[in-house]
Amino acid sequence: MSSTAASLLVQGYEVVIGFETHTQLTTQSKIFSRASTAFGAEPNTQASSVDFALPGALPVMNKGAVQRAIEFGLAVNGHIAESSVFARKNYFYPDLPKGYQISQFEIPVVQGGVVEFFLDGEKKSVRLVRAHLEEDAGKSLHEDFIGMSGIDLNRAGTPLLEIVTEPDMRSTAEAVAYAKELHKIVTWIGICDGNMQEGSFRCDANVSVRKPGAPLGTRREIKNLNSFKFMQHAMDYEVRWQINEIEEGRAVQQATVLFNPDTGETRAMRTKEDAADYRYFPDPDLPPLMIGRDWVEKTRAEMSELPRVMAARFVKDYGLPEYDAGQLTQSNAFASYFERVARASEEPKIAANWMMGEMQAKLNKAQLTIDEVQISPAVLAGLIKRVRDETITNKAAREVLEEIWNSQRWTVTADMKQTYSAKGPETISADTAPVDAIIEAKGLKSMNDNGALEKIIDDVLAANAKNVAEFRAGNAKAFNALVGQAMKATQGKANPAQVNALLKKKLG
């Protein structure tokens, strides 16, 4: 076991997590019928004879769903099967009108693959077992106030790509980081809208614990986790619960469990089935799914630059660390915005720092995405340019950005969103005009007069004789105190590097 894994032990136990993620594909119609997949319609208004499972209604494969499965396989370096088979997964539930779900079992459309991401600066990899196409079930609606339940089949037949991992994750934090990376991939390539609240991206976490070196423990599957926050809480609770059961001498039973966000606890819903319980067999109504190499290669050629490919290019072209490149490719729009700033400012590393620091903090606080921001990349590049040419200090630059940010109106509508090309940024120039106007209006221009700065430093040294004496006696912290006094005397307008140089010169 690696030192990293050892450091993640919980009460002497190793955590083992695997994921099954249901991604709803962005087709306009269902996987085996022409019924709409639009969200929010009145119950049972978007269900055809196929979805209702009326006698004689036969499924017809949706080519768009297959296309999206191919795109995902290419995005994760998986193998696209030339021939895959649909099977019937048999179980009885009120919202499953046929009494079985059409899925894939022995031969899925995507086999293998890997998802890579960073956690606390360390690169992680999670291996994929498979990604297979299947139909979604309907939805049970429980009206407690009238004591009745109903079935809505609008969701029945919605195309899903179920993505299954190996049990590679060794902490709940790593599992959440994987889920976020997978969410980024499927939304980046456009096969899923990623809306977790509407159920477009639903995660099932298989959690078990074991003593280091022991065989895998009994897993419990936490179903339908639809927020990253609850995902973390649910897995943390489940890990503690399983460890407590084992420590108390009780055996963990394989089960499907649900997470209650109100209590922060998981509870068993039913005994977990194994594959044999579903009695899989090939669906006689659907022929094998055949995917030619020409289709795969055509898809590969038409796909936009993938996040892992773009991150590698950022490392090569801009000299960025791998971690920075990974953060900057969190979305296509964020990456494109960064590239425009980097090219216009001619300072890619500084642009990366501003994007990951000040801009990201403001986006998080305002709960906005980069394509909703009305500050153009050219203006941010102009701000960086003024820092680079020492017109203003970094402190003053943050004040300028705050002023620009606060001057925007953040009631963002769909038609106000910025569009960033997936094929790459257009050539733009740094726009210093709005930056210069704020610098002038607020008097933020750096103090570059060497004579005036020398006089201020002389006054600081005279007023802080104790710090001067301590520095000359070998106390390095006293020097920092003098720098702070000098910056305070210049109201933060002096160049810190210039202040440091003059202080060292005068102190010998």
N, C-alpha and C positions, 0 to 999 in steps of 0.2 A: 504493500500500500504506500502511495506517495506521501510526502510530508504535508502536502496540501490537504489530502483526504484526512490525514491524521488530525489535522488542526480543526476539522469540522465535526469531530465526534461530539455527540450530545449525550451527556451522562454515561460515557463509555460505550455508546452505541453508534454505529455507522448508519447514516440515513441513505436510503436507496429510493430514487424516484424515476419513474418513466411517465411519459405523457401521451395521451391520445387527444388530438385536437380536431374538432369538426369545423371546417371553414366553409361557409356558404358561398357558393360561386356566383359571380356577377352576371349570370345569364338572365335574359328577360323572361324566359319561359322555363318550365320545370324540366327535370332530367328525362322524363319519359312521356311527357304530355305537353300540349301547347298552352296550358293554363299559365297565367301571370305569376311572377314571384314577387310582385310589389308588396311592400310592407304596409300594414295598417288598414287593410280593407275590412269591410264588414264580414263577420264569420261566414264561412262556406260560400263566399261569392267568387272565389278564385280556385275552384276545384272542378276538374273535369270528370268524365266517366271513368277515366283511368285512375284518377286520384281517389274516387269513391269506390273503386274496385267493383264496378258493375260487371255482371257476367258478359263475357265475350270481348271486353275492352282490352286491347293489347298495347304493351309499351313500345315506344319508338325512341331510340337513342337521340339525345340532343348533342349535336356535333360541337356546339360551343362549350359544353361541359368538358368534353374530351380535349379540346384545344387548351383549356385552362389547366387541365391536369398535366399536359405536355409541358406547358410553360413552367409550372412548379417543378417538375422533374428536372428540367434544365437549370433552373435557378439554384437547386441544391446539389447539382452534380449526381443525380440519381440515374438509374437505368430505366429507359422508357420501353416497356414490353411491346414487342411487335404484335403479340397476340395475348389478350387477357380475357378472363371469363367472369361473367356475372353469376352470382349465386343467390339462392333464397335463404335468408336468415330467419328461421321460424321461431316466433314467440307470440304470445297473445297479450294484447293490451288494448284498451278501448280506442286509443287514437291511431291504431294501426289497422286500417279497414280490411286489408287482404289477409291478415293473420301471419304475414311474413314481410320482411323488408328486403328489397332488392339491393344487394351489396356485392362486394368482391371478397373472396376468401383465399383460395390457394394461389391464384395467379393475379395479383393486382396490377394496375396500369403503371405505377411507379414503384421501383424496387431499390432500396438502399438510398444513399444520399447522406449529407452531413450539414449541420447548422453550426456555424462558428460565431462567437461573440466574445466580448470582454466583460469580465467581472472583477471589480477592484483592480483594474490595470492588468489582469492576467487573462491570457487568451484561453478560451474554453471551446471544446468541440462536443457536440451531441450527435451520435449516429442515428439515422433514421432506418427503421425496419422496412417501411412501406408507406405509400399514400394511395388509397383506393377510392374509387367513385362509389357513391351510394345515394339513395333517396332519403330525405328526412321523413320523420313521422308527423302526424298531426299534433294537436295541442288540446289537452284537457283543461276546461275552464270550470272553476269551482266557485259558485255564487253562494257563499255562506249565509248571506242575509235572507235568502229564500230557500236555503237548504237543498239546492239542486246543482247538478253538474252537467256540462255540455261538452260537445266535441267540435272543434274548429279544424277543418281539413284544408284550410288555406295553405298551411305550411307543408302538408303532405305532398311528397314528390319533389320538394325543393332540392336542387342538386347540392351535394356535399362532397368535399374531398376530405377524407379522414386521414390524418397524418399521425403515424405511430412511431415512437422512438424506442431505442434500446433503454434499459434502466441505467443510464449513464450518469445521472445527476446525483450529487452527493450532499446537497444542502438545499433548503427551501429557497434561499436567495439565488442559487444557481438555476433552479427550476423556473423562477419568475423571470430571470434574465433570458433564459431560453425562450419562454413564451413571448416576451417582448420582441426578441429578435425574429421569431417566426411571424409574429404579427407584422413587423416591418417588411418582411420579405413578401408576404401575400398581398399587402396593400401596395407596396412599391410596384410590383408587376401587374397589379390591377385585377387579380383574379378574385379578390374578396374586398368588400368595403371596410371590413374590420370593425364594424359597429357592434361592440360587445353588449350594449344595452338592449339591442334588438335581436341578439342571439346569432349574429353573423359569424362570430368567432367564439366558440365554446370549448373550454378545456376540461378534460378529465385527468386527474392526477392519480397515478398508482403509487402509493406510498407504503414502504415497509422499512423495518429497522433490523439490524443484526449486530452481533459482536464482530469486531474486525477479524476477517479471515474466515468467518463462518459462512455456511450456505445462505442463499437469499432467504429472507424471512417471508412470512405470509403477507401478501399485499392487500390493502383495502383501497378501493377506487372512489375518489371524491368526484362526484358528477357535476357537470354544468357550472364550472367556475367562470363567471362572466365579468370579472374585474380583477386587475392585477393586485389591488389592495386586499380584496377578500381571498384571493388565491394564496397570498403569503400567510394570512391569518389562519386559513383552513388547514394548510399543510403544517404550520407550526403546532396547531392544536392537535392534529392527528398524530404527529411524531411524539408529542408528550404523552398522549393517551396510550399509544401502543407500548411505549417504554414502561409506563406505569402498570399496564396489564401484565407485561412479562415479569416485571419486578415483584408483582403481587402473586406470581405463580400461576396466572391464567394464560391460556393459549389465545392468540389472536386468530379470529375466524375470518376467512375470506368473505368480503361483503362489499356491496355498493352502498356508499354513504352520501349524505347530503350535508352541506354546511349552512348553518343558520347564522347570518350576519348579526342578528339582534343579540344572540347569546354568545356568539364567538365559538360555538361548539359544532362538532360533527355528530351525526346520529345515523345509525344503520337504517337503510331503507329496505334492503332485501339481501338475501344470500347471493353472493356473486356467482354468476354462471360461468362455466367453461365453454370452449368452442363446441364440444360434443353436445352440450345441452341445446344448442341452436339447430342441430340437425341440418347443417349446410348441405345443399346439393345444387348443381348447375341449373340455372333458370332455363326451362325449355322454351320460353317465349323469346329469348334473346340469343342471337348467335354470338360467337366469340368477337370481341372488339379488336379489329385489325388496324394497326397504325404503321404505315410505311415509313421507311427512313427518309424519303423525300419530304414528307409532312413534318417530321421532326427537324430536319435541317432548314426547311423554309421558316419554321417557327423560330429556330435559333437565330437566323439571320435578321428577322424582323423585330426581335425583342430589344427593348431599350437596355442601356448599360445597367448591369446588376449591381447591387450595393457592394458586394465583396470585390467585384472587378473595379468599380469606381474608387473604393477605398485603397486598393492596391495602386491605382493610378495616382491618387493624391499623395501617397508615400513616395512614389517615383518622381512625379512631375514637380511637386511642391516641397519635397523634403520633410514631410510631416511624420511624426511618430505614428505607429499603427493605431495606438489608442485614439489619437486625435482624429485620424481618418475614419475610424469606426463611429465616433460621436458625430462627425459632420455628415455622415451618410445615414442619419436616422430617418430621413425621408428624402424623396427626390427633390422636393421644393427646397428643403433646407440645404441640401448639397449644392443645388444650382445657385441659390442665393450666395452661399459661401464662395463659389467659383467666380462669380461676378465681382464680389468685393475683392477677392484675392488678385484678380487680373487688373482691375482698375486701380487698386492701391499699390500694386507691385510688391506687396508685403504679405505673402501667404500665411506665414506663421503668426504674425500679428493679427491678421484677419481671422484666423482660426481661433485665437485666444479671445477676441471680441465676440465671435459667434457663440463659442461655448460658454463664455462668461457672462458679460453684461446682457447680450441679446437674449440668451437662453433664460436667464433669471427673469427678465422682463416678460418674456413669453409665458413662463410658468406662472408668474404672479397674476398676469392678466388673463390667463387661460386662453391664450391665442395660439394659432399656428403661424408659421413664418409666411404662408401665402395670404394671411389676413393682415399682415403688417403693411402700413402705408408709408413706411420709411424706405426709400429705394436703396438698392445696393450701392448706387453711385454716391449717395449722401454718406453712407457709412464709410465708403472708401475715402471720401473727402475728409471725414473726421480723422481717419487713420493717417492720411497724408499730412494733416496739420500737426499730429503728434510726431510723426517722423521728421518733419522739417523744424521741429522744436518751437513752432508757433505757440503751442499750448502744452501743458503737462498732461500726464495721464489722469490726474485728479480733475483737472479742468475739463478734459475730454469727456469724462463721465458726467460732469455737470451739463455739458453741451448736449450729450445724448439724452439726458433726462428732460431737458427743455424741448428738444425735438419730439421726443416721445409724448410728452404731455400736451403738445400742441395738436396732436392728431385726434380725430374722432373715431372711437373704437366701436361704433355700432356698425358691424360689418355684415353686409348682405352678400349673397352668392355672386352677384355681378360685380362686386367690388374686389373680389379676391384676385390676387396677382396670379398670372400664369407663367410658370417657368418651364421652358422646353426640356423634355427628357433627352433631347439630342445634344444638349450642351448650351452654355450661355452665349449670348451675342456679345460682341465687343462693345464695351461702354467705357466712359471716362469718369474719373473721380469728379464729383460735383461739390466744390468747396464753398459755393455761394451761400447756402443757408447756414453752414457752419461758421463762416466768417462773420455773417451778420450777428449771430448770437455771441461770438467771441467779442465783437466790438461793443454790442449793446450791454453786455455784462462785465466788460473790462477784464476778460480772462487771459489776455495775451501774456505770454511768459516774459519774465524780466530777463532780458538778454544784455542789458547794459552792465558790462563787467565792472566798471568803476563804481556804479551805484551799489552793485551787489557786494563789492569788497567793503564798502563803508558799512553796510548792514552787518556783515560778518564781523568786522572790527567791533561794532557796538555789542554784538552778541557775545563775543569773547570777553569783552570788558565787563559785561553784566553777569557773566557766569564763570567767574574766576575759580570757583570750587570744582566745576566740571573740567575746566582746563587742567587744573592741578591733578585731578584724579586720572585723566587721560594720560598725562605725562608720567604718572606713576604706574601705568600699565593696565588701567581699567578701560577696556574697549567699549563697554556700555556707555561710558561718559561721552565718547565721540558721537554715538547715536543720539544722545540727549542734545548735544550741540547742533547736530543736523536738524533735529526737530524744532529747536528754538529759531534757527535761521529760516526754516520753511514757514514757521508761524509768522515771523517778522515780515516775510514777503507775501503773506496771505496766500501761500501755496503757488505763487506765480513763478518762482525760480525753478530752474532746471535742477533736479536733485543731483544729477551727476556733476554739474558745474559747482553746486554748493559743496559737495564732497571734496572735489579737487581743490577748491580755494581753501577750505578748512584745513586739509592736510598740508597744503603749502604753508599756511600761516602758523600751523602748530609744529612745523618742522618734521 
